[in-house]
Amino acid sequence: MYRDRIVLTSRDILEKEFKIDTRGYRPQEVDRFLDMIIKDYEEMNSIMRELEREKKQLVEDNISLKQEVRNLKTKIEVLAESEGSSTTNADMLRRISKLEKIIYGKE
């Protein structure tokens, strides 16, 4: 996914050759710095792979939970239908509250 957005690989960095001028940089310093960059680059790639695995697991968990919610909603609807016209006190209080809001204009 991210591979097409990253220009350099750790191998590109490792194999990079610089031209040396009389007033150029010290090759040992450049090599040490490039080694640090390579190490960071490889760590970044490792972190990205780990995050991709984690994302995949979270997506699968999300799908599973959504399916569970759908199943539970279906069960609730079936139970509500099987109870028929029996209402609870809580249902009556909610209905009364809604009616009071309509009558007194407080929505």
Biopython code that builds the backbone (N, CA, C, O; Angstrom):
import numpy as np
from Bio.PDB.StructureBuilder import StructureBuilder

atoms = [
    (1, "MET", "N", (0.820, -1.186, 0.000)),
    (1, "MET", "CA", (0.000, 0.000, 0.000)),
    (1, "MET", "C", (0.873, 1.262, 0.000)),
    (1, "MET", "O", (0.662, 2.172, -0.802)),
    (2, "TYR", "N", (1.841, 1.303, 0.896)),
    (2, "TYR", "CA", (2.692, 2.484, 1.006)),
    (2, "TYR", "C", (3.928, 2.366, 0.137)),
    (2, "TYR", "O", (4.646, 3.348, -0.056)),
    (3, "ARG", "N", (4.184, 1.191, -0.385)),
    (3, "ARG", "CA", (5.403, 0.951, -1.161)),
    (3, "ARG", "C", (5.519, 1.891, -2.366)),
    (3, "ARG", "O", (6.621, 2.317, -2.711)),
    (4, "ASP", "N", (4.414, 2.208, -2.991)),
    (4, "ASP", "CA", (4.465, 3.064, -4.170)),
    (4, "ASP", "C", (4.712, 4.526, -3.819)),
    (4, "ASP", "O", (5.007, 5.329, -4.705)),
    (5, "ARG", "N", (4.597, 4.884, -2.552)),
    (5, "ARG", "CA", (4.821, 6.261, -2.128)),
    (5, "ARG", "C", (6.221, 6.488, -1.582)),
    (5, "ARG", "O", (6.638, 7.632, -1.401)),
    (6, "ILE", "N", (6.944, 5.421, -1.321)),
    (6, "ILE", "CA", (8.303, 5.527, -0.779)),
    (6, "ILE", "C", (9.292, 5.350, -1.920)),
    (6, "ILE", "O", (9.267, 4.340, -2.623)),
    (7, "VAL", "N", (10.159, 6.333, -2.100)),
    (7, "VAL", "CA", (11.075, 6.335, -3.230)),
    (7, "VAL", "C", (12.284, 5.444, -2.979)),
    (7, "VAL", "O", (12.655, 4.648, -3.842)),
    (8, "LEU", "N", (12.895, 5.564, -1.823)),
    (8, "LEU", "CA", (14.135, 4.846, -1.529)),
    (8, "LEU", "C", (13.893, 3.597, -0.703)),
    (8, "LEU", "O", (12.993, 3.546, 0.134)),
    (9, "THR", "N", (14.712, 2.600, -0.957)),
    (9, "THR", "CA", (14.733, 1.426, -0.092)),
    (9, "THR", "C", (16.034, 1.468, 0.690)),
    (9, "THR", "O", (16.923, 2.263, 0.386)),
    (10, "SER", "N", (16.143, 0.615, 1.692)),
    (10, "SER", "CA", (17.384, 0.585, 2.455)),
    (10, "SER", "C", (18.553, 0.156, 1.562)),
    (10, "SER", "O", (19.687, 0.582, 1.783)),
    (11, "ARG", "N", (18.289, -0.672, 0.571)),
    (11, "ARG", "CA", (19.342, -1.097, -0.367)),
    (11, "ARG", "C", (19.808, 0.093, -1.209)),
    (11, "ARG", "O", (21.006, 0.246, -1.450)),
    (12, "ASP", "N", (18.873, 0.939, -1.659)),
    (12, "ASP", "CA", (19.249, 2.136, -2.424)),
    (12, "ASP", "C", (20.180, 3.025, -1.615)),
    (12, "ASP", "O", (21.162, 3.555, -2.135)),
    (13, "ILE", "N", (19.866, 3.177, -0.359)),
    (13, "ILE", "CA", (20.694, 4.016, 0.503)),
    (13, "ILE", "C", (22.072, 3.381, 0.699)),
    (13, "ILE", "O", (23.095, 4.064, 0.655)),
    (14, "LEU", "N", (22.080, 2.083, 0.912)),
    (14, "LEU", "CA", (23.336, 1.364, 1.143)),
    (14, "LEU", "C", (24.252, 1.444, -0.072)),
    (14, "LEU", "O", (25.464, 1.596, 0.080)),
    (15, "GLU", "N", (23.703, 1.345, -1.249)),
    (15, "GLU", "CA", (24.522, 1.277, -2.460)),
    (15, "GLU", "C", (24.784, 2.641, -3.101)),
    (15, "GLU", "O", (25.401, 2.705, -4.164)),
    (16, "LYS", "N", (24.338, 3.713, -2.489)),
    (16, "LYS", "CA", (24.536, 5.052, -3.038)),
    (16, "LYS", "C", (26.018, 5.406, -3.028)),
    (16, "LYS", "O", (26.691, 5.274, -2.006)),
    (17, "GLU", "N", (26.517, 5.854, -4.170)),
    (17, "GLU", "CA", (27.910, 6.277, -4.300)),
    (17, "GLU", "C", (27.932, 7.792, -4.484)),
    (17, "GLU", "O", (27.198, 8.340, -5.307)),
    (18, "PHE", "N", (28.780, 8.458, -3.708)),
    (18, "PHE", "CA", (28.929, 9.902, -3.819)),
    (18, "PHE", "C", (30.257, 10.229, -4.500)),
    (18, "PHE", "O", (31.254, 9.533, -4.310)),
    (19, "LYS", "N", (30.251, 11.288, -5.287)),
    (19, "LYS", "CA", (31.498, 11.761, -5.889)),
    (19, "LYS", "C", (32.279, 12.509, -4.822)),
    (19, "LYS", "O", (31.712, 13.255, -4.024)),
    (20, "ILE", "N", (33.578, 12.300, -4.822)),
    (20, "ILE", "CA", (34.419, 12.946, -3.805)),
    (20, "ILE", "C", (35.176, 14.107, -4.444)),
    (20, "ILE", "O", (35.886, 13.939, -5.435)),
    (21, "ASP", "N", (35.004, 15.282, -3.853)),
    (21, "ASP", "CA", (35.729, 16.478, -4.271)),
    (21, "ASP", "C", (36.892, 16.689, -3.320)),
    (21, "ASP", "O", (37.005, 16.026, -2.289)),
    (22, "THR", "N", (37.743, 17.615, -3.683)),
    (22, "THR", "CA", (38.841, 17.954, -2.781)),
    (22, "THR", "C", (38.305, 18.601, -1.513)),
    (22, "THR", "O", (38.912, 18.486, -0.448)),
    (23, "ARG", "N", (37.186, 19.270, -1.624)),
    (23, "ARG", "CA", (36.601, 19.918, -0.456)),
    (23, "ARG", "C", (35.309, 19.192, -0.037)),
    (23, "ARG", "O", (34.413, 19.809, 0.540)),
    (24, "GLY", "N", (35.214, 17.911, -0.319)),
    (24, "GLY", "CA", (34.006, 17.144, -0.048)),
    (24, "GLY", "C", (33.906, 16.696, 1.402)),
    (24, "GLY", "O", (34.737, 17.042, 2.241)),
    (25, "TYR", "N", (32.883, 15.928, 1.666)),
    (25, "TYR", "CA", (32.649, 15.404, 3.007)),
    (25, "TYR", "C", (33.558, 14.223, 3.275)),
    (25, "TYR", "O", (34.088, 13.607, 2.350)),
    (26, "ARG", "N", (33.732, 13.913, 4.553)),
    (26, "ARG", "CA", (34.529, 12.739, 4.922)),
    (26, "ARG", "C", (33.700, 11.487, 4.647)),
    (26, "ARG", "O", (32.591, 11.360, 5.165)),
    (27, "PRO", "N", (34.212, 10.573, 3.852)),
    (27, "PRO", "CA", (33.455, 9.367, 3.510)),
    (27, "PRO", "C", (33.017, 8.551, 4.731)),
    (27, "PRO", "O", (31.934, 7.967, 4.724)),
    (28, "GLN", "N", (33.845, 8.505, 5.774)),
    (28, "GLN", "CA", (33.488, 7.732, 6.971)),
    (28, "GLN", "C", (32.263, 8.334, 7.664)),
    (28, "GLN", "O", (31.391, 7.601, 8.132)),
    (29, "GLU", "N", (32.199, 9.654, 7.729)),
    (29, "GLU", "CA", (31.043, 10.304, 8.351)),
    (29, "GLU", "C", (29.785, 10.060, 7.543)),
    (29, "GLU", "O", (28.723, 9.787, 8.103)),
    (30, "VAL", "N", (29.903, 10.158, 6.220)),
    (30, "VAL", "CA", (28.755, 9.912, 5.349)),
    (30, "VAL", "C", (28.285, 8.473, 5.524)),
    (30, "VAL", "O", (27.086, 8.219, 5.632)),
    (31, "ASP", "N", (29.227, 7.529, 5.553)),
    (31, "ASP", "CA", (28.874, 6.114, 5.706)),
    (31, "ASP", "C", (28.174, 5.854, 7.037)),
    (31, "ASP", "O", (27.180, 5.128, 7.084)),
    (32, "ARG", "N", (28.687, 6.444, 8.121)),
    (32, "ARG", "CA", (28.049, 6.253, 9.430)),
    (32, "ARG", "C", (26.626, 6.810, 9.435)),
    (32, "ARG", "O", (25.698, 6.193, 9.959)),
    (33, "PHE", "N", (26.481, 7.991, 8.837)),
    (33, "PHE", "CA", (25.162, 8.604, 8.785)),
    (33, "PHE", "C", (24.207, 7.772, 7.927)),
    (33, "PHE", "O", (23.055, 7.567, 8.311)),
    (34, "LEU", "N", (24.660, 7.302, 6.796)),
    (34, "LEU", "CA", (23.831, 6.459, 5.940)),
    (34, "LEU", "C", (23.470, 5.149, 6.633)),
    (34, "LEU", "O", (22.368, 4.632, 6.448)),
    (35, "ASP", "N", (24.391, 4.611, 7.429)),
    (35, "ASP", "CA", (24.084, 3.391, 8.192)),
    (35, "ASP", "C", (22.942, 3.642, 9.173)),
    (35, "ASP", "O", (22.060, 2.801, 9.344)),
    (36, "MET", "N", (22.970, 4.811, 9.815)),
    (36, "MET", "CA", (21.878, 5.162, 10.732)),
    (36, "MET", "C", (20.563, 5.301, 9.966)),
    (36, "MET", "O", (19.517, 4.849, 10.432)),
    (37, "ILE", "N", (20.620, 5.923, 8.802)),
    (37, "ILE", "CA", (19.407, 6.082, 7.996)),
    (37, "ILE", "C", (18.866, 4.720, 7.583)),
    (37, "ILE", "O", (17.659, 4.489, 7.646)),
    (38, "ILE", "N", (19.738, 3.826, 7.164)),
    (38, "ILE", "CA", (19.319, 2.478, 6.759)),
    (38, "ILE", "C", (18.642, 1.767, 7.919)),
    (38, "ILE", "O", (17.593, 1.147, 7.746)),
    (39, "LYS", "N", (19.240, 1.857, 9.097)),
    (39, "LYS", "CA", (18.658, 1.202, 10.265)),
    (39, "LYS", "C", (17.265, 1.772, 10.567)),
    (39, "LYS", "O", (16.328, 1.018, 10.831)),
    (40, "ASP", "N", (17.135, 3.091, 10.527)),
    (40, "ASP", "CA", (15.834, 3.727, 10.766)),
    (40, "ASP", "C", (14.820, 3.333, 9.694)),
    (40, "ASP", "O", (13.651, 3.091, 9.994)),
    (41, "TYR", "N", (15.265, 3.270, 8.471)),
    (41, "TYR", "CA", (14.393, 2.910, 7.355)),
    (41, "TYR", "C", (13.864, 1.488, 7.534)),
    (41, "TYR", "O", (12.676, 1.231, 7.341)),
    (42, "GLU", "N", (14.752, 0.572, 7.904)),
    (42, "GLU", "CA", (14.331, -0.814, 8.125)),
    (42, "GLU", "C", (13.375, -0.913, 9.304)),
    (42, "GLU", "O", (12.419, -1.688, 9.264)),
    (43, "GLU", "N", (13.622, -0.138, 10.350)),
    (43, "GLU", "CA", (12.713, -0.118, 11.503)),
    (43, "GLU", "C", (11.354, 0.443, 11.100)),
    (43, "GLU", "O", (10.318, -0.071, 11.522)),
    (44, "MET", "N", (11.356, 1.490, 10.289)),
    (44, "MET", "CA", (10.106, 2.072, 9.814)),
    (44, "MET", "C", (9.313, 1.037, 8.999)),
    (44, "MET", "O", (8.099, 0.916, 9.161)),
    (45, "ASN", "N", (9.996, 0.305, 8.135)),
    (45, "ASN", "CA", (9.319, -0.737, 7.357)),
    (45, "ASN", "C", (8.746, -1.813, 8.264)),
    (45, "ASN", "O", (7.650, -2.317, 8.018)),
    (46, "SER", "N", (9.468, -2.161, 9.290)),
    (46, "SER", "CA", (8.991, -3.157, 10.252)),
    (46, "SER", "C", (7.749, -2.650, 10.974)),
    (46, "SER", "O", (6.781, -3.391, 11.146)),
    (47, "ILE", "N", (7.775, -1.401, 11.393)),
    (47, "ILE", "CA", (6.628, -0.794, 12.071)),
    (47, "ILE", "C", (5.423, -0.748, 11.139)),
    (47, "ILE", "O", (4.300, -1.018, 11.566)),
    (48, "MET", "N", (5.643, -0.411, 9.880)),
    (48, "MET", "CA", (4.537, -0.346, 8.917)),
    (48, "MET", "C", (3.914, -1.726, 8.715)),
    (48, "MET", "O", (2.691, -1.846, 8.644)),
    (49, "ARG", "N", (4.742, -2.767, 8.623)),
    (49, "ARG", "CA", (4.196, -4.120, 8.483)),
    (49, "ARG", "C", (3.378, -4.499, 9.712)),
    (49, "ARG", "O", (2.303, -5.086, 9.593)),
    (50, "GLU", "N", (3.890, -4.162, 10.887)),
    (50, "GLU", "CA", (3.182, -4.456, 12.128)),
    (50, "GLU", "C", (1.843, -3.713, 12.184)),
    (50, "GLU", "O", (0.829, -4.292, 12.573)),
    (51, "LEU", "N", (1.838, -2.443, 11.800)),
    (51, "LEU", "CA", (0.607, -1.658, 11.802)),
    (51, "LEU", "C", (-0.400, -2.190, 10.782)),
    (51, "LEU", "O", (-1.605, -2.179, 11.037)),
    (52, "GLU", "N", (0.079, -2.650, 9.646)),
    (52, "GLU", "CA", (-0.817, -3.235, 8.645)),
    (52, "GLU", "C", (-1.477, -4.497, 9.195)),
    (52, "GLU", "O", (-2.673, -4.710, 8.998)),
    (53, "ARG", "N", (-0.695, -5.339, 9.887)),
    (53, "ARG", "CA", (-1.272, -6.544, 10.508)),
    (53, "ARG", "C", (-2.305, -6.161, 11.560)),
    (53, "ARG", "O", (-3.380, -6.757, 11.630)),
    (54, "GLU", "N", (-1.978, -5.170, 12.372)),
    (54, "GLU", "CA", (-2.898, -4.718, 13.411)),
    (54, "GLU", "C", (-4.177, -4.149, 12.798)),
    (54, "GLU", "O", (-5.277, -4.413, 13.285)),
    (55, "LYS", "N", (-4.028, -3.371, 11.731)),
    (55, "LYS", "CA", (-5.190, -2.801, 11.054)),
    (55, "LYS", "C", (-6.077, -3.911, 10.490)),
    (55, "LYS", "O", (-7.301, -3.857, 10.607)),
    (56, "LYS", "N", (-5.463, -4.892, 9.893)),
    (56, "LYS", "CA", (-6.223, -6.007, 9.328)),
    (56, "LYS", "C", (-7.014, -6.715, 10.419)),
    (56, "LYS", "O", (-8.180, -7.057, 10.221)),
    (57, "GLN", "N", (-6.384, -6.937, 11.574)),
    (57, "GLN", "CA", (-7.070, -7.597, 12.691)),
    (57, "GLN", "C", (-8.228, -6.739, 13.203)),
    (57, "GLN", "O", (-9.301, -7.261, 13.505)),
    (58, "LEU", "N", (-8.014, -5.433, 13.301)),
    (58, "LEU", "CA", (-9.068, -4.538, 13.769)),
    (58, "LEU", "C", (-10.245, -4.497, 12.793)),
    (58, "LEU", "O", (-11.401, -4.433, 13.213)),
    (59, "VAL", "N", (-9.953, -4.532, 11.511)),
    (59, "VAL", "CA", (-11.030, -4.551, 10.518)),
    (59, "VAL", "C", (-11.839, -5.837, 10.656)),
    (59, "VAL", "O", (-13.069, -5.815, 10.598)),
    (60, "GLU", "N", (-11.140, -6.959, 10.838)),
    (60, "GLU", "CA", (-11.843, -8.233, 11.015)),
    (60, "GLU", "C", (-12.692, -8.217, 12.289)),
    (60, "GLU", "O", (-13.826, -8.696, 12.292)),
    (61, "ASP", "N", (-12.134, -7.662, 13.374)),
    (61, "ASP", "CA", (-12.898, -7.549, 14.624)),
    (61, "ASP", "C", (-14.125, -6.665, 14.431)),
    (61, "ASP", "O", (-15.204, -6.975, 14.935)),
    (62, "ASN", "N", (-13.960, -5.569, 13.705)),
    (62, "ASN", "CA", (-15.061, -4.644, 13.450)),
    (62, "ASN", "C", (-16.176, -5.336, 12.673)),
    (62, "ASN", "O", (-17.352, -5.188, 13.004)),
    (63, "ILE", "N", (-15.813, -6.080, 11.658)),
    (63, "ILE", "CA", (-16.804, -6.818, 10.861)),
    (63, "ILE", "C", (-17.541, -7.814, 11.742)),
    (63, "ILE", "O", (-18.762, -7.946, 11.664)),
    (64, "SER", "N", (-16.791, -8.507, 12.573)),
    (64, "SER", "CA", (-17.390, -9.496, 13.471)),
    (64, "SER", "C", (-18.358, -8.832, 14.451)),
    (64, "SER", "O", (-19.452, -9.347, 14.685)),
    (65, "LEU", "N", (-17.968, -7.708, 15.017)),
    (65, "LEU", "CA", (-18.830, -7.006, 15.966)),
    (65, "LEU", "C", (-20.082, -6.452, 15.288)),
    (65, "LEU", "O", (-21.166, -6.479, 15.871)),
    (66, "LYS", "N", (-19.938, -5.957, 14.077)),
    (66, "LYS", "CA", (-21.113, -5.471, 13.350)),
    (66, "LYS", "C", (-22.100, -6.604, 13.102)),
    (66, "LYS", "O", (-23.311, -6.421, 13.226)),
    (67, "GLN", "N", (-21.578, -7.773, 12.753)),
    (67, "GLN", "CA", (-22.446, -8.924, 12.531)),
    (67, "GLN", "C", (-23.147, -9.321, 13.828)),
    (67, "GLN", "O", (-24.328, -9.668, 13.826)),
    (68, "GLU", "N", (-22.414, -9.265, 14.922)),
    (68, "GLU", "CA", (-23.002, -9.591, 16.224)),
    (68, "GLU", "C", (-24.119, -8.602, 16.588)),
    (68, "GLU", "O", (-25.164, -9.000, 17.103)),
    (69, "VAL", "N", (-23.889, -7.318, 16.316)),
    (69, "VAL", "CA", (-24.914, -6.301, 16.586)),
    (69, "VAL", "C", (-26.158, -6.576, 15.747)),
    (69, "VAL", "O", (-27.279, -6.505, 16.250)),
    (70, "ARG", "N", (-25.957, -6.889, 14.462)),
    (70, "ARG", "CA", (-27.115, -7.204, 13.603)),
    (70, "ARG", "C", (-27.899, -8.395, 14.152)),
    (70, "ARG", "O", (-29.129, -8.378, 14.192)),
    (71, "ASN", "N", (-27.169, -9.428, 14.575)),
    (71, "ASN", "CA", (-27.836, -10.612, 15.126)),
    (71, "ASN", "C", (-28.621, -10.271, 16.394)),
    (71, "ASN", "O", (-29.747, -10.735, 16.573)),
    (72, "LEU", "N", (-28.034, -9.470, 17.258)),
    (72, "LEU", "CA", (-28.715, -9.094, 18.497)),
    (72, "LEU", "C", (-29.938, -8.230, 18.229)),
    (72, "LEU", "O", (-30.964, -8.388, 18.890)),
    (73, "LYS", "N", (-29.838, -7.315, 17.261)),
    (73, "LYS", "CA", (-31.003, -6.494, 16.906)),
    (73, "LYS", "C", (-32.127, -7.374, 16.393)),
    (73, "LYS", "O", (-33.294, -7.159, 16.721)),
    (74, "THR", "N", (-31.774, -8.359, 15.593)),
    (74, "THR", "CA", (-32.790, -9.278, 15.072)),
    (74, "THR", "C", (-33.453, -10.039, 16.214)),
    (74, "THR", "O", (-34.673, -10.204, 16.232)),
    (75, "LYS", "N", (-32.650, -10.500, 17.161)),
    (75, "LYS", "CA", (-33.208, -11.224, 18.305)),
    (75, "LYS", "C", (-34.130, -10.323, 19.126)),
    (75, "LYS", "O", (-35.187, -10.761, 19.581)),
    (76, "ILE", "N", (-33.733, -9.077, 19.311)),
    (76, "ILE", "CA", (-34.563, -8.133, 20.072)),
    (76, "ILE", "C", (-35.894, -7.918, 19.359)),
    (76, "ILE", "O", (-36.949, -7.910, 19.995)),
    (77, "GLU", "N", (-35.846, -7.746, 18.045)),
    (77, "GLU", "CA", (-37.079, -7.553, 17.282)),
    (77, "GLU", "C", (-37.988, -8.774, 17.384)),
    (77, "GLU", "O", (-39.202, -8.636, 17.528)),
    (78, "VAL", "N", (-37.405, -9.963, 17.311)),
    (78, "VAL", "CA", (-38.190, -11.193, 17.422)),
    (78, "VAL", "C", (-38.825, -11.288, 18.803)),
    (78, "VAL", "O", (-39.996, -11.647, 18.928)),
    (79, "LEU", "N", (-38.059, -10.967, 19.836)),
    (79, "LEU", "CA", (-38.598, -11.005, 21.196)),
    (79, "LEU", "C", (-39.703, -9.971, 21.385)),
    (79, "LEU", "O", (-40.716, -10.243, 22.027)),
    (80, "ALA", "N", (-39.499, -8.789, 20.822)),
    (80, "ALA", "CA", (-40.513, -7.738, 20.951)),
    (80, "ALA", "C", (-41.802, -8.157, 20.256)),
    (80, "ALA", "O", (-42.893, -7.915, 20.773)),
    (81, "GLU", "N", (-41.687, -8.775, 19.104)),
    (81, "GLU", "CA", (-42.874, -9.234, 18.381)),
    (81, "GLU", "C", (-43.569, -10.384, 19.106)),
    (81, "GLU", "O", (-44.796, -10.483, 19.100)),
    (82, "SER", "N", (-42.770, -11.253, 19.732)),
    (82, "SER", "CA", (-43.362, -12.405, 20.414)),
    (82, "SER", "C", (-44.098, -11.992, 21.687)),
    (82, "SER", "O", (-45.019, -12.682, 22.126)),
    (83, "GLU", "N", (-43.696, -10.876, 22.274)),
    (83, "GLU", "CA", (-44.373, -10.390, 23.475)),
    (83, "GLU", "C", (-45.738, -9.799, 23.129)),
    (83, "GLU", "O", (-46.615, -9.671, 23.984)),
    (84, "GLY", "N", (-45.892, -9.451, 21.880)),
    (84, "GLY", "CA", (-47.183, -8.923, 21.435)),
    (84, "GLY", "C", (-47.441, -7.530, 21.954)),
    (84, "GLY", "O", (-46.598, -6.641, 21.838)),
    (85, "SER", "N", (-48.610, -7.349, 22.524)),
    (85, "SER", "CA", (-49.023, -6.011, 22.937)),
    (85, "SER", "C", (-48.673, -5.703, 24.386)),
    (85, "SER", "O", (-49.032, -4.637, 24.888)),
    (86, "SER", "N", (-47.989, -6.602, 25.063)),
    (86, "SER", "CA", (-47.652, -6.320, 26.469)),
    (86, "SER", "C", (-46.616, -5.201, 26.529)),
    (86, "SER", "O", (-45.590, -5.251, 25.851)),
    (87, "THR", "N", (-46.897, -4.197, 27.348)),
    (87, "THR", "CA", (-45.985, -3.074, 27.498)),
    (87, "THR", "C", (-45.519, -3.016, 28.939)),
    (87, "THR", "O", (-46.206, -3.454, 29.861)),
    (88, "THR", "N", (-44.341, -2.465, 29.098)),
    (88, "THR", "CA", (-43.773, -2.348, 30.442)),
    (88, "THR", "C", (-44.026, -0.945, 30.969)),
    (88, "THR", "O", (-44.449, -0.053, 30.235)),
    (89, "ASN", "N", (-43.761, -0.773, 32.244)),
    (89, "ASN", "CA", (-43.904, 0.551, 32.864)),
    (89, "ASN", "C", (-42.969, 1.567, 32.201)),
    (89, "ASN", "O", (-43.322, 2.732, 32.019)),
    (90, "ALA", "N", (-41.781, 1.100, 31.849)),
    (90, "ALA", "CA", (-40.819, 2.007, 31.218)),
    (90, "ALA", "C", (-41.349, 2.491, 29.880)),
    (90, "ALA", "O", (-41.179, 3.659, 29.529)),
    (91, "ASP", "N", (-41.998, 1.590, 29.118)),
    (91, "ASP", "CA", (-42.590, 1.993, 27.838)),
    (91, "ASP", "C", (-43.676, 3.038, 28.054)),
    (91, "ASP", "O", (-43.751, 4.031, 27.330)),
    (92, "MET", "N", (-44.503, 2.806, 29.042)),
    (92, "MET", "CA", (-45.598, 3.749, 29.329)),
    (92, "MET", "C", (-45.042, 5.111, 29.737)),
    (92, "MET", "O", (-45.546, 6.142, 29.293)),
    (93, "LEU", "N", (-44.006, 5.125, 30.579)),
    (93, "LEU", "CA", (-43.404, 6.386, 31.010)),
    (93, "LEU", "C", (-42.797, 7.137, 29.825)),
    (93, "LEU", "O", (-42.907, 8.360, 29.748)),
    (94, "ARG", "N", (-42.161, 6.418, 28.905)),
    (94, "ARG", "CA", (-41.592, 7.058, 27.716)),
    (94, "ARG", "C", (-42.700, 7.674, 26.863)),
    (94, "ARG", "O", (-42.566, 8.796, 26.376)),
    (95, "ARG", "N", (-43.774, 6.946, 26.689)),
    (95, "ARG", "CA", (-44.886, 7.455, 25.887)),
    (95, "ARG", "C", (-45.507, 8.695, 26.532)),
    (95, "ARG", "O", (-45.804, 9.675, 25.849)),
    (96, "ILE", "N", (-45.698, 8.645, 27.835)),
    (96, "ILE", "CA", (-46.263, 9.796, 28.550)),
    (96, "ILE", "C", (-45.341, 11.001, 28.424)),
    (96, "ILE", "O", (-45.796, 12.124, 28.211)),
    (97, "SER", "N", (-44.057, 10.758, 28.557)),
    (97, "SER", "CA", (-43.073, 11.834, 28.435)),
    (97, "SER", "C", (-43.126, 12.463, 27.055)),
    (97, "SER", "O", (-43.079, 13.687, 26.931)),
    (98, "LYS", "N", (-43.224, 11.645, 26.016)),
    (98, "LYS", "CA", (-43.325, 12.174, 24.653)),
    (98, "LYS", "C", (-44.593, 12.997, 24.478)),
    (98, "LYS", "O", (-44.569, 14.070, 23.876)),
    (99, "LEU", "N", (-45.699, 12.489, 25.009)),
    (99, "LEU", "CA", (-46.966, 13.223, 24.901)),
    (99, "LEU", "C", (-46.896, 14.557, 25.627)),
    (99, "LEU", "O", (-47.395, 15.562, 25.121)),
    (100, "GLU", "N", (-46.284, 14.581, 26.804)),
    (100, "GLU", "CA", (-46.142, 15.831, 27.554)),
    (100, "GLU", "C", (-45.308, 16.831, 26.768)),
    (100, "GLU", "O", (-45.618, 18.022, 26.747)),
    (101, "LYS", "N", (-44.267, 16.358, 26.131)),
    (101, "LYS", "CA", (-43.439, 17.257, 25.327)),
    (101, "LYS", "C", (-44.232, 17.841, 24.163)),
    (101, "LYS", "O", (-44.093, 19.017, 23.825)),
    (102, "ILE", "N", (-45.068, 16.997, 23.556)),
    (102, "ILE", "CA", (-45.883, 17.484, 22.429)),
    (102, "ILE", "C", (-46.910, 18.492, 22.932)),
    (102, "ILE", "O", (-47.079, 19.558, 22.339)),
    (103, "ILE", "N", (-47.597, 18.158, 24.026)),
    (103, "ILE", "CA", (-48.643, 19.027, 24.551)),
    (103, "ILE", "C", (-48.084, 20.355, 25.046)),
    (103, "ILE", "O", (-48.637, 21.414, 24.751)),
    (104, "TYR", "N", (-47.012, 20.300, 25.782)),
    (104, "TYR", "CA", (-46.455, 21.525, 26.351)),
    (104, "TYR", "C", (-45.439, 22.188, 25.453)),
    (104, "TYR", "O", (-44.896, 23.235, 25.805)),
    (105, "GLY", "N", (-45.165, 21.598, 24.292)),
    (105, "GLY", "CA", (-44.295, 22.227, 23.304)),
    (105, "GLY", "C", (-42.811, 22.215, 23.658)),
    (105, "GLY", "O", (-42.076, 23.108, 23.235)),
    (106, "LYS", "N", (-42.372, 21.260, 24.396)),
    (106, "LYS", "CA", (-40.957, 21.180, 24.778)),
    (106, "LYS", "C", (-40.328, 19.986, 24.080)),
    (106, "LYS", "O", (-40.386, 18.857, 24.569)),
    (107, "GLU", "N", (-39.727, 20.254, 22.929)),
    (107, "GLU", "CA", (-39.093, 19.142, 22.203)),
    (107, "GLU", "C", (-37.610, 19.281, 22.211)),
    (107, "GLU", "O", (-36.908, 18.440, 21.650)),
]
sb = StructureBuilder()
sb.init_structure("model")
sb.init_model(0)
sb.init_chain("A")
sb.init_seg("    ")
for serial, (resi, resn, name, xyz) in enumerate(atoms, 1):
    if name == "N":
        sb.init_residue(resn, " ", resi, " ")
    sb.init_atom(name, np.array(xyz, "f"), 0.0, 1.0, " ", f" {name:<3s}", serial, name[0])
structure = sb.get_structure()
